[in-house]
C-alpha cells in the first residue's frame, strides 16, 4: 500500500475519532434531562486542567485478500491548558502475534504542534505547523463542546452502572452525521482532497449519525467512561468512496469492510501526574507527513 493511501486512510480514521469525541449535587440528575446532564458533564470534562485516561481500541480492516485485526490498549496523561499529552500504548502486530509498545508525546503552542513517537526503541518526531492540520489534530475544548451539542439529536438514560466504584448514569447519545460535514469542510478538507477533485464533499454527507455511550457520575456529573462504535460510519464512507471516480480502489476496500470500536475511561480529574518529554525524543530526527 503506498504512502498516499496510508495517509488518506489514517487521516479519515483520526478525523472520525475527533468528531466522536469531543458540579452537581446528590440526586440532581432526577431534576435534569439527559441532554442537560450530557452538556454539563462534557463542559466539566473539557474544563479540566488535566486527567488520566485508559483506552481500548479494536480495529479490523481488509488490505487486499488479507484481513487485519488490530487491538490496542493504552494509558495516557492529558493536560489541556496548554495542551500536552503522554500516551503509552500496546498493540499486537497482525499476523505475527508479537506485541509492540508505542510511546507518544504531543505538545502544542500557538505556532505549531510537536508529536514525538517511539516504536521499537526508535524515536521520531513530527512538527505540524499547517493551521488546517493543527485544527484537525486538536480542537479547542469550548469549540468541541459547542460543535457536539449543536448536532446532538437525542440523549437517553438507558441504565445505571458502577464505574470504578462510582454510581453512574449510562446515557446513549446520537449526534447527527452533519457534524462530519462541518469538521471536514472547515479543518481537514484540503488535506483530504476536497477542492482538488480527489474526494467530493458529498462523501461526508453519507457518514450517517454517530451513536455512542457515556457513563456520568450521578453526584458530580463527571464523565467517567465513553464508548464509541464507528464501524457503521466507516462502512458508510466505504460505500460513498466506491462512487468516487478518482479514489484508489485500495482505500475503498479498506473502509468498505472496516470495523472500529473505542472505549476510554477518565481518571484522576485535575490530578494527573506531570511529565517531562525525554531528551532523546526532542532530539529525534524529524519526519515529514506524506502528501495527500
N, C-alpha and C positions, 0 to 999 in steps of 0.2 A: 504494500500500500504506500503510495507516495506521500511526501510531506504535505502537499496541498490538501489531500483527502483527510489526513490526520488532523491538520489544523482546523479545517471546517467542522469535522466531527466533534472535536474537543470543545470548540467554541460554542457550538449548538448545545451540547450537553451542559456545559458550565452555565450558559445563559438560562437554560431551563431551570437549573437548580437555583440560580439567582432569583428568577421570577417566583419560584416557590417559597423561597424562604424570605422571606423578607424576616397605693397601699389601702388594700381593702380592710374590712373588719369581719369578724366572725358572722357567718350566715348572710353576708351582704349579697351573695350570689342568688339568694332567693328573691331579691328585690330588683334584679337587673336581668336584661335579656341576654341571650348567648352572644349577640353581636356586641353589646356594651362590654361584656366580660372579655371578649376577644380583643377589642380595641384597647381596653385598659391594660390587659396582660401584655400585649405587644408593645404598648407605649412604655411599660416598665422595663421590658427586656431591652428595647432599643435605647433606653435611657441609662442603662448600666454603664459604669466606668469599666468594669471587667467581669469576666466569668470564665469558668472552665466548661468544656464540652466533651462528652463521649459520643462517638459517631460510629454508625454501622451502615455500610452501603453494599448492595448487591447489584451487579450489572451482568447482563447476558446479551451478546450480540453476535452476528454472523459475519465472518470475513471469508468470502468465497464459500467453499464447502465445509469450512471449519466453524464450529460453534464455540465461542469463548465465554466462559463463565468466570467472572471476577468477583471476589468478595474482599471487602476492605474494612478493617476496624481502625479506630484512631482516637487519640486523646489530644485535646488542644487547650490552649490558654488564649483568650481574646481580650484585647484592650481596645476600646472604641474612641477614646478622646485623648490623643490622636490614635488612629488605627495602627495596631501592630498585632501580629499573631504568631503563635508557635503551634505546630501540629506534628505529632509523631504517629505515623500510620503503618500498619502491617497488612500486606496483601499476599495472596498465593498466586504464583505465576501459572496461568492456564496451560494445561498440557504437560506440566513438569511436576507440579505439586510442591515445589520449593517456595518457602516463604521469603518475602522481601520486606525490608524495613525502609521507609521513606521518612526523612526528617525535613520539615519545611518551616521557613520563617518568611514573614512578609511585613514590611513597614512602609508607611505612606507619609509623604509630606505634600505641600501644595503643588510642587512641580512634577513629582514622579512617584512611582511605586517600585520598590525593590523586592524581588522574590528570590529567596535562596533555597536550594534543594540539594539534599544529599541522598544519592542512590548508590548502593554497593560501594560505600566508602569514598565516593567521588562527589565533590561539591561543584555546583554550578550556580550561576545567578542570572537573572533576567531583569533588566531595567525597563519598566513600562513608562514611557513619557508621552504617549499619544493620548490626548484628552478623551477621545471616544472609548478607547480600550480601558482607560482607568475607570470610566463610568460603568463599563461592563463588569469589571472585576470588583468594584466597590461602590455601593450606593450609600449616601448619607442616611443614617437610620430614620431621621424625620421624614425624608422623602420616601423611604421604603415603606413606612407605616401608612402614609397618605396614599401611595400607589396601591397598596393592598386593599385598604378599606374602601377606596373608590371603586374597586372592582369586585368587592365581596357580594356574592349572590345570596348565600344563605349561611347561617350558623345554627347548629342544632346540638343540644346536650344529649348524648346518646348513652351516658352511663357515668359511673363513678368508680375510681380505682385508687389503689395506693401506689404512689411512685416514690421510691426511696423513703418509705415510712410516712409520707405525707398524703392526706386525703385530697384527691384531685378530681375535678370535673373533666370528663372526656368529651371533647367537642369536635364535631365533624364540620369542616368548613368547605365551601365550594366557592371558588373565585372564577370569574368569567375569563374565557380564553382571550378576551380583548387585552388583557394585561400584557400578553406576549407581544401583540402588535406594537404597543407603546414602547416597551423596552427595546425591541429590535430596531424599530424605526429611529428612536431617539439616541440610542447608545451604540448598538452593535451593527447597525445597518451597513455601513461602508465596509467594515471588515468582513462581513458575510456575503458581500457581493451585491447588496441592494443598490440599485442605481447604475451598475455596470453590466447588467444583463445576466449575471450568473444565477441569481435567485430573485424571483419576483416577490413583491410584498404580499401577494395572495397566499403564499405558503404558510405564513404565520397566522393568518386568519382561520386556518384549519386545524390549529393545535388542539382546540377543544377546552372545555372547562377543566380546572385543576381541582382535584379532591384530595384533601389530606386531613389529618387528625392532630389535635393538640391536647395536652393534659395541663390543666391550670390549677394551681393551689387554691382550694376553696376559701382559705382565710386571707392570704396575702395577694392573691391573683398573680403570683409569679408563674411564668411559663416554665414548666418542668420538663416537658418532653414533646417532641414533634415527630410525626411520621408522614412520609410522602411516597406515593406510588406514581411515578411519572411514566410508567410503561405505555399506557394508552396514549399519552401525549406524544411520546417519541414515535410510536407506530403511526399516529396521525401525520407526523412530519414525514415519515417514510412514504406514506400514500401521496402526500402533496408533492414530495420531491420526484416521485415517479412521473408526474405530469410536467416536470421542468425539462425542456429540451436540452439545456446546456449543462445539466447536472451529471457528474460522473456516475456511472451505474454502481460502482462500489459503494458510494455513500448512500444511494437509495436503498441498497440491500441491507446495509448495516442498520439503518433506522427502521426499516420495514419489520425487522424481527427483534428489535431491541427490547430489553426489559431493564427497569431501573427502579430500585426501591431504596429509600434513605430513611434513617432513623437517628435522631440525636437527642441527648439528654443534657439539660443545662444545670450546672452545678456551681456552688461557691460564688453566688452573685455578689459582685463588688469586693471579692476577696481572693481573686486568682493570684497565684504567685508570679511575681515579675520574673523576667528572664533577660539574658544578655545573648545577643547573636554571636556565635563563635567567630573568632578571627579568621579561621580557615574558610568560613562561608563568605565573609566580607571580601576576602582576597581571592575568591574563586574566579576562574575565567568566565567572562560574560558570553552568553549565547544569544543569538537573535531568534525571535519568533519567526516561523515560516510565513512567508507572504501568502495572503489569502488569494 
